[in-house]
Amino acid sequence: MSVKLSQTNDANLIQLDGEVDIASAADLKAALIEAAKDKKEIRVSAEGASSLDVTAYQLLWAAKREAKRANAKFSLPSELPETIRRAWTEMGLDDLASPA
């Protein structure tokens, strides 16, 4: 699993690859906190992720909520692995895929 943060002039991109689980939660949390510091749009790409556990979903949900409070944008790509899209729906987190 890897969590990679890259920054551009207009956004911060967090790329998730492989299994994102409790073992990588600290890396994901650190990337989300770093990305939120400058109030640019946060874009999370989960296209390379094979699975996310509940910890990852909680962190993403909390990051989107905090971005909304700070009047910052938070987005996820529309093209996601079906297993991840299905899990979001089953957990009632469909709004994660819509911009904040």
QUIURVEN-V345669 format. One line per field, one symbol per residue. phi: phi as a letter, one per 20 degrees, with the letter a starting at -180 (. if undefined). psi: psi as a letter, one per 40 degrees, with the letter a starting at -180 (. if undefined). A space follows every 50 residues. Layout:
phi=???
psi=???
This chain:
phi=.bccdcdcfdbdddddcmedcgfdgffffffffffefdmfgdddddfeee aceffffffffffffffffeldecbcffecggffgffgffemdgffeegf
psi=iihhhihadeihhhhhiahhaddedddddddddddedeeihhhhhedehd ihiddddddddddddddddefiihiiidhihdddddddddeffdedeii.
